[in-house]
Amino acid sequence: MEKSAKNPLFKTTNPMDSRRHFFRTVIPNPKSIFPLVGEQAVLCGGLTGLIVAGFETLVEAGYAPELAYFENGQLQSRRTYKNGQLDGEYLGYYENGSPERKGIYKKGLPEGEMIEYFPDQSIRMKALYRKGIPIAPTVYFYENGQPRLQLTFNEYGEKVLEEGFYLSGKAFSRINFENEREEGVANYYHENGQLKEIRTYLKGRLNGKRELFDENGKLLETEFYENGNKINN
């Protein structure tokens, strides 16, 4: 049976920061992405009547376009529903009208390539879906085009590997996952390539030895954990 995959996106400089979410789940909750009311346009500046009238035919045919506008009247987002599910093109824009995100949904599930852009139109995120499941690593980028974070998924859409990178392109971290939780050995690196930290996880919690190293590879400290709690040694 196919399982949902959580796909975190972010826009900070920390390669491991995943606070920002675009495709929160395989089947998005419309109100969790944009504060729009289902099957109607939500607008600013008194434009509601004009837009609703323009989309009457689509709504009557079973499609329910949703539009959101910035206060200056510029289109902020556009997405279409069919039979109560996202179906069709999903678009988001910056206030100057340039694209901010785009993707396709079929029967409520992301399908094909999903892309987010920085304001300068360089790519911020790229993902590839088939029937709601990522079929290639999802990659988030720095504005210079270097990868920031790469997520690899299994056949069920569950994250199995998370790799972070410095702005220079050098490895920052490599973390294995099982059942959406950290599992086994996780390595963190200094930008010169030397190991910075080795952690051991069990079901998402630190468990076992944790080692910290300086930029020359010298061991600085060793700690021990059990079920997420540090053990005094």
N, C-alpha and C positions, 0 to 999 in steps of 0.2 A: 504494500500500500504506500502511496506517495505521502511524504511528510512535508510540512511547511518548513521553510528556511528563513531565518531572520538574517537580514542583510543590512548591517549598520553602515551609515555614511557619516561623514564628518567634514568640517571645514576649518579645523584649527591646525596649528603647526606641529602638534604632537602626533607622531605617526600612529600611536596607539589609541588616540582619542576617537571614540565612536559615539559621541553624544548626539550627533545629527542623524536623523532618520528620514529617508525619502520613501523607499519601499519597505515599510515596517514589517509586513508579513506577506506571504504569498497572496492572500486575499485581503487587500487593504480595507481598513475601515475609513470610508470617505471623510468623516469628521475628524479623524486623527491626522489627516494630511492637509486639508484645507477646511476652514470653518464654513462650509457651504451646506445648504439645505438640499436634500435629495430632490432631483427632478425639477430644479428651477435655477434661474440665474440669480446670483447674489452680487449686487453691484453697489458702487459708491457714486455719489453725485447726481442722483435722480435719473439714472439711465435705465432702470429696471424695466419700465414699460416698453421701451424701444426694443430691447434685446429679447424680452419674452415674446413679443409679437413676431419678431424675426425668426424665432425657432418653433412656432406653433406647429408647423407641418411635421417637423422631426419628432416632436413630443407625441403628436397624435399617431405617428407611425410606430411608436414603441421605443423611440430613442429619447434619452433625456439629457441634453447637453447642460453642463454646469459651467458658468463663467464667473470669474472674479476679476475686479478691476482695481487698479491703484486709484488714489484720490485724484490724480491728474487725468483720469479717464483712460489711461493706457491699460491694455489687457494684461492681467497678471497670470491667469491660468485658464485652461480650457480642457474639459474632458467629457466623454460621452458615455451614457449608460444605455443598456438594452436589457429589458426584463429585470431591472433592479440591480444589474451588475455592470461594473466597468467593462466597456466593450468599444474598442476603437482607439484612436490616437489620444495620448495624454500629454499635454504641453504646459510648460510653465515659462514665464518670461521675467526678465528684469524690468525695472521701471522705465528704462530707456528703450524698451521694445526688443532687445536682443534675447535670444533663447537662453533659458536657465536650466531646463530639463526637458526630456522628451522620451516617449516610449509608446508601446502598443499593448493593449490588453485584449484578451479574448475570454469571454465568459467569466470575468472577474480575475483572471490570472495573467501575470505579465508574460508576454510572448515576444521573442526576438531580442533585439538590442535595446538596452536602456542606457541613456547617456545624461550626465549632468555637466554643465559648463561653468567655468569661472566668468566673471564679468568681461574679461578680455577675450572670451570665447575659446580659450584653451580648455581641454577636457579635464574635468574634476573627477568624474567617475564613469566607469564603463562596465556593464554587466550583460550577460547573454542568457536568456531563459528559453525553456521549452515547456509548455504547459505548467508554468509557475515554478519550475525547478531550474536552478542555475546549472548550465551545462558547460561552463568554462569558468576559470577563476574570475572573481569580481575584483577589479583593480581601482584604487583611488589614487589620485595624482597630486603632486605639488604643482604650483603654477608654472614652474620651469619645465614641466613635462615628465619629471622623474616620478616613478611609482612611490607612493607613500605607504600604502597598505595593500596586501593581496590576500584574498580569502579563497580557499579551495574547499569545494563541497563534494560530498559523496552522491551516489545515485538517488538518494532520498531527499537531497537538498540540505543535508545537515553539514554544518561547518566542521571540517576535519583538520584544517591547517590555517594558521594566521601568521603571515610574514610581514614585518614592519621594516621600513627603510629610512635612512637619513636623507636629507635634502641632496646630499652628494651622490646618492644612489647606493651607498654602502649599507650592508645589512644592519638592522637595529635589533630585531628579535625574530625568533622562530618558535611558535607555540603550537603544540598538538592539541586537538580537541576530540572528545568522545561524548556523544549525547549532549552536544552544545556546551560542554564544560571542559576546562583545561584538564589534560590528562598526561601523565608521564613527565619527561624531562622538557623543560623550556629554557632556551638559551637567549641571553641578551648580550649585545656586543658594544664595545667602544667603536668610535668611528674609524679607528685605525685597523679594525678587524680583530683585535684581541677580545677574548671573552671578558665580559663585564660582570655577568651574573649567571649562575646556574640554579634553577629552581626545579623542584619535583612536586608534581600535583597528583592528587587522587580525588576524583569526582569534583573537580573545581576548587579544591582547597589545598593549601600548602601541606605537604606531608613527606617528611624525610629531610634530607640535607639540602641546605641552601648555602651556596658559596659566592663570595664577592671578590673580584680581582681588580687590580689597578691597570692602567693602560699598557704596562709592560708585561702583563700576565702574572704578576706576583699575587699570590693569595693574600687577601687582606683580612677576611673574616669568614668563619663558618658558623652557621646556625642550624638548629634542628627543630622541626615542626611535627606536630601530630594533630591531624584533623583541623588544620588551620590555626592552631595555637602553638606559639613558640615554647619550646621546652628549655628550661634553664639547665645549662651544662657547666 
